[in-house]
Amino acid sequence: QLLIETLKHIAIFKHMSAQKQQRFSEIFSLRKIKKGTTILKQGGDSPRKFSVVASGEVDVFIGKEKIRSLGVGDYFGEVSLVSSAPHSATVKVASQDAMVFECGKEDFLNFLVGETATISEISLKVRGLQSTFENVLGHPDGRDFFSKFVAKEFAKENIYFMEDLARFEAINKTRIRKSALRAIGENPDAVVTQKKQLMRSMATDFFEKYISTSAKMEINIAETTASEIQERFQNEDFSFDMFDQAKREVAGMLEGSFTRFQTSPEFNDLLVSLGSYVVRDA
């Protein structure tokens, strides 16, 4: 219950539903760590975990300099979730034993498949100026800033298409260990079946929304590409890669604008609003 209440107040999880937060809390473990213990070492590669302080206090060091202390409800380890780089700081238990909620990188990312806003917020916060096109489009505020920036060049449906496609493709990337599924009360075989059904349902909605001749938000793709997708739809030939060519065409149109967006004041304003660790000086 403590972790659930804590998650509600962590900004990077604000887009997650209460039900998902409840299930998310079940894949964390609680660990008691003794005073003086080094949890993460600057320059090290492991552990790759997301951690939330449940009790006590931990100190964060860069080199020998203490840069901040983290208390109950504060978190660390988020950089390792979206980067393979060595740990950027050392984290040690401070004045007393600490209790820390922990979740491994693989379980964390697999559970959040489809939660594009959450993953994008972490990525934008950590990567800052090096954030990708996908990071920006995956976040509601990112889409809003970018949509306004490119409003004179492209219709918004192309941006929405890329966002929805990322959510569709994310289903195929789900890799949760059977033991983890059982721990949260899920039948592994049933999950596989549900995944296939969800893929078919989302592909149908996707086609009708963006590709069909009666689509309300028809995107700018070649006629041959649209025809090939329509033929697969009519033949019920559904797969996670059926929209790949459309994605390449739309992405090609948008990425030139994204390069300009990365150097704009609007992009920096987006990063500042999300509390990114890396922004341009004013």
C-alpha positions in Angstrom: 0.0 0.0 0.0 2.9 2.3 0.8 4.4 1.9 -2.7 1.0 2.4 -4.4 0.6 5.7 -2.5 4.2 6.7 -3.4 3.7 5.9 -7.1 0.7 8.3 -7.3 3.0 11.2 -6.4 5.9 10.4 -8.7 5.7 12.6 -11.8 6.9 10.1 -14.3 4.0 7.8 -13.4 1.3 10.4 -13.6 0.0 9.1 -16.9 -0.5 5.6 -15.5 -4.0 4.5 -14.5 -4.7 3.6 -10.8 -5.3 0.0 -11.8 -2.0 -0.2 -13.6 -0.2 1.4 -10.7 -1.7 -1.3 -8.4 -0.5 -4.1 -10.7 2.9 -2.3 -11.2 3.5 -2.2 -7.5 3.3 -6.0 -7.4 6.5 -6.6 -9.4 8.6 -4.6 -6.9 10.4 -6.3 -4.0 11.3 -4.6 -0.7 14.9 -4.8 0.5 16.5 -3.7 3.7 19.9 -2.1 3.1 22.4 -1.4 5.9 23.9 2.0 6.7 26.9 2.8 4.6 26.1 0.3 1.9 26.8 1.4 -1.7 23.7 0.6 -3.8 25.0 2.0 -7.1 28.6 2.8 -8.0 29.5 5.6 -10.4 31.0 4.0 -13.5 29.5 0.6 -12.7 27.2 -1.4 -15.0 25.1 -3.2 -12.4 22.6 -3.4 -10.8 20.1 -2.1 -13.5 17.1 -1.4 -11.2 14.6 1.3 -10.6 14.4 2.0 -6.9 12.1 3.9 -4.6 13.1 4.9 -1.0 10.5 3.4 1.5 12.3 4.5 4.7 15.6 6.0 5.7 17.8 8.1 3.5 20.3 7.7 0.7 23.0 10.1 -0.5 24.0 10.7 -4.2 27.6 11.4 -5.0 29.4 12.4 -8.2 33.0 11.7 -7.6 33.6 12.5 -3.9 31.1 15.4 -3.9 27.7 14.8 -2.3 25.1 16.4 -4.6 21.8 15.5 -2.9 20.0 13.3 -0.4 17.0 11.2 -1.2 14.3 10.4 1.3 10.9 8.6 1.5 9.2 8.6 -1.9 12.3 9.7 -3.8 13.6 7.4 -6.6 16.8 6.6 -8.4 18.1 4.3 -11.1 15.9 5.7 -13.8 18.9 6.5 -16.0 19.7 2.8 -16.4 16.2 2.1 -17.7 16.7 4.0 -20.9 20.5 3.9 -21.3 23.3 1.3 -21.4 25.8 3.8 -20.2 27.6 3.2 -16.8 26.0 4.6 -13.7 26.4 8.4 -13.7 26.5 8.6 -9.8 27.2 6.7 -6.7 24.2 6.1 -4.3 24.9 5.1 -0.7 22.7 4.5 2.4 23.2 7.5 4.7 22.7 7.8 8.4 20.6 4.7 9.1 19.4 1.5 7.6 17.1 2.0 4.6 14.2 0.1 3.1 14.1 0.3 -0.7 11.5 -0.9 -3.2 13.3 -2.3 -6.3 12.3 -3.5 -9.7 14.7 -4.9 -12.3 15.1 -3.1 -15.7 13.7 -6.0 -17.8 10.6 -6.4 -15.6 10.1 -2.6 -15.4 10.2 -2.0 -19.2 8.2 -5.1 -20.1 5.4 -4.2 -17.7 5.3 -0.7 -19.1 5.0 -1.8 -22.7 2.2 0.3 -24.2 2.7 3.0 -21.5 4.4 5.2 -24.0 3.8 8.4 -22.1 5.6 7.0 -19.0 8.6 5.6 -20.9 8.8 8.8 -23.0 8.8 11.0 -19.9 11.7 9.0 -18.4 13.6 9.2 -21.7 13.0 13.0 -22.1 14.1 13.6 -18.6 17.2 11.5 -18.8 18.3 12.1 -22.4 17.4 15.8 -22.6 18.8 17.4 -25.7 19.6 13.9 -27.1 15.9 12.7 -26.9 14.6 11.0 -30.0 11.7 11.6 -32.4 9.9 8.7 -30.8 10.5 10.1 -27.2 8.8 13.3 -28.2 5.9 11.8 -30.0 5.3 9.3 -27.2 4.6 12.1 -24.6 1.4 14.2 -24.6 3.3 17.4 -23.9 5.9 16.4 -26.5 3.3 15.9 -29.2 1.7 19.2 -28.3 5.0 21.2 -28.5 6.0 19.4 -31.8 2.5 19.7 -33.3 2.5 23.5 -32.9 6.0 23.7 -34.3 5.2 21.8 -37.5 1.6 23.1 -37.8 2.4 25.0 -41.0 4.1 22.1 -42.6 2.1 18.9 -41.8 -1.4 17.9 -40.7 -1.6 16.6 -37.2 -2.9 13.1 -38.3 0.7 12.2 -39.3 1.9 12.8 -35.8 -1.1 10.9 -34.2 -0.4 8.0 -36.6 3.2 7.7 -35.4 2.1 7.7 -31.8 -0.6 5.1 -32.2 1.7 2.9 -34.3 4.3 2.9 -31.5 1.6 1.7 -29.1 0.6 -1.0 -31.6 4.2 -2.2 -32.1 4.8 -2.2 -28.3 2.5 -5.2 -28.0 4.9 -7.3 -29.9 7.8 -6.2 -27.7 6.1 -7.5 -24.5 8.5 -10.0 -22.9 7.4 -10.8 -19.3 8.8 -14.0 -17.6 6.2 -16.6 -16.8 7.1 -16.4 -13.1 6.4 -12.7 -13.1 3.0 -13.2 -14.8 2.0 -15.8 -12.3 3.1 -13.5 -9.5 0.5 -11.0 -10.6 -2.1 -13.6 -11.1 -1.9 -13.9 -14.9 -2.1 -17.2 -16.9 0.9 -17.2 -19.4 -1.0 -19.1 -22.1 -4.0 -16.8 -21.8 -1.7 -13.7 -22.1 -0.4 -15.1 -25.5 -3.9 -15.5 -26.8 -5.0 -12.1 -25.5 -1.9 -10.6 -27.2 -2.9 -12.0 -30.6 -6.5 -10.8 -30.2 -5.4 -7.4 -29.2 -3.1 -7.2 -32.2 -5.9 -8.0 -34.6 -8.3 -5.6 -32.9 -5.8 -2.7 -32.9 -4.7 -3.4 -36.5 -8.4 -3.2 -37.6 -8.9 0.1 -35.7 -5.7 1.4 -37.0 -6.6 0.6 -40.6 -10.0 2.2 -40.4 -8.7 5.3 -38.7 -5.7 6.1 -40.9 -5.6 3.9 -44.1 -9.1 3.1 -45.5 -10.7 5.2 -48.1 -13.2 6.4 -45.6 -10.6 7.1 -42.9 -11.4 10.2 -40.8 -7.7 10.9 -40.3 -6.2 9.7 -43.6 -2.4 10.0 -43.6 -0.1 11.1 -46.5 1.3 7.8 -47.9 1.8 6.5 -51.4 -1.3 5.0 -53.1 0.6 1.7 -53.6 1.4 1.5 -49.9 -2.3 2.1 -49.0 -3.4 -0.5 -51.5 -1.0 -3.2 -50.1 -2.2 -2.6 -46.6 -5.9 -2.7 -47.7 -5.3 -6.0 -49.5 -3.8 -7.5 -46.3 -6.7 -6.2 -44.3 -9.2 -7.8 -46.7 -7.3 -11.1 -46.6 -7.1 -10.9 -42.8 -3.4 -11.1 -43.1 -2.6 -9.3 -39.8 0.9 -8.9 -38.4 2.9 -6.4 -36.4 4.9 -5.3 -39.4 1.9 -4.6 -41.8 2.3 -0.8 -41.4 6.1 -0.7 -41.6 6.2 1.0 -45.1 3.6 3.6 -44.1 5.7 4.3 -41.0 8.8 4.9 -43.1 7.0 7.3 -45.4 5.4 9.3 -42.6 8.6 9.3 -40.5 10.6 10.6 -43.5 8.3 13.6 -43.8 8.4 14.4 -40.1 12.0 13.8 -39.2 13.3 16.8 -41.1 11.1 19.0 -39.1 12.2 17.2 -35.9 15.8 18.1 -36.6 14.8 21.8 -36.7 12.7 21.3 -33.6 15.7 20.0 -31.6 17.4 23.4 -32.0 14.3 25.5 -31.2 13.4 27.3 -28.1 10.2 25.2 -28.0 12.2 22.0 -27.6 14.1 23.5 -24.7 10.9 24.7 -23.1 9.5 21.2 -23.3 12.6 19.8 -21.5 12.5 22.4 -18.8 8.8 21.8 -18.2 9.5 18.1 -17.6 12.5 18.7 -15.3 15.0 17.2 -17.8 18.5 16.8 -16.5 20.0 18.2 -19.7 18.8 21.5 -21.1 20.4 24.5 -22.9 21.4 27.4 -20.8 19.0 30.4 -21.0 
